[in-house]
């Protein structure tokens, strides 16, 4: 899965390609996290949320929305790290 999740990084110049690939990978990660929840695969769910937030974080298109997406993404990352340290 690591090889697939790095695919959107190669599409930084083409926003439409990035949005399509990130959305597809996010949908697959959500599906995978629900199917494999009993085996601990629910950890992929925050990654899917991060990819969805990344699709809206383009400051060239929507500067205000990009700041909100980045803020929510950082908050989500902090929550995930805090949760993992607590366990």
N, C-alpha and C positions, 0 to 999 in steps of 0.2 A: 504493500500500500504506500510506502514512502515514495516510491518512484512516481506513482500516479499523483500523489498530493503535491508534488513539486511542479507539475505541468503548468498551472496558471502563472508561475513566475516567468516562463518563457514568452508569455503573451502580453507583457506590460505595454507594448506599443499599440496593440490592437485591442481596444476596450471591448468591442463586441465579442471577440473570441475569448477574452478573459472572463467576461460575464457568463458566457455559455459553458465554458469548461469548469469554472468555479461552481456554478449552479448544478451542473451534472455531478461533479464530485461530491458536493454537499448532499445532494439527494441520495447518492449511493451510500454515503457515510451514515445518514439518518436511517436508511433502511437497514444497513449492517448493524448499527447500534441497537435497533429494536429487535432484530432477529437474534443477535448474539448477546442479548442483555443477561441471560443466565450465565454466560461464560465471561462476563466482565467487559464485554465490548461496548457498553454504554459510555465508556470513556471517549469514544469517537464523536459523541454528540456535540460537545463544545467545539470541536474542530469544524464540524459542519456549520455551526453558528458563526464561527470566525470567518469562514469562507463566504457565507451569505453577507456578512457585514462588509467584507472586503470588496464585494461587487459594487457597493454604494459609496465607497471611500475614495472617489476620484475628485480631487480638488479642482481640476480643470472644468468639470461639468457642473458640479454643485458644491461650492466651497463650504456653505453652512452645513449641509447634510454630511459632508465628508468629515467635518470636525465632530459631529454627533456620532457618526459611525466609529470613528477612531476612539472616542471617549467610551462608548459602550463596549467596544472590543477590548480596550485596556481594563475596564471594570470586569468583564467576563474573565479575562486572563488572571486578574488578581484573585477573583473568587475561586477559580480552579486551582491556583497555586496554594491559596490559603486552605482549601479543602484537602488538598493532597498532603500538606504539612501537618494538618490536624489528625490525619488518619495514621 
